[in-house]
Amino acid sequence: MHLQVAVMGRTGAGKSSLIGCILRIVDITNGSIEIGGTDIQRISIRDLRSNISVITQHPALIEGTLRDNLDVHAEYTDLELHKVLTEVQLRMRSPEGGALLQVKVCCSHVFLAKA
């Protein structure tokens, strides 16, 4: 089962701190965080982070091709990449640029990870 959760709030509300704790970037000194009834401290960091996707307010792309950004570890076929690009309405020869392109690429990356 895949759940999608959005964390929203005003500046300074603690969104980044919460994500830092969930991804275990920040050590939790008091209490615990459970996902699906499992304490995240019992999940390996690799497994935890590979199963959580974060799209930041200001997504960024790495230098390279669209494929490089979507398939950093060369895990997916052309068909799988084309499918997610279609889902986010992004075409390989798209005139889009800037923030919209970055958001669509980040969304595509999330869809690939959940496929």
Secondary structure, 3 states (H helix, E strand, C coil): CCCCCCCCCCCCCCHHHHHHHHCCCCCCCCCCCEECCEEHHHCCHHHHHHCCCCCCCCCCCCCCCHHHHHCCCCCCCHHHHHHHHHHCCCCCCCCCCHHHHHHHHHHHHHHHHHC
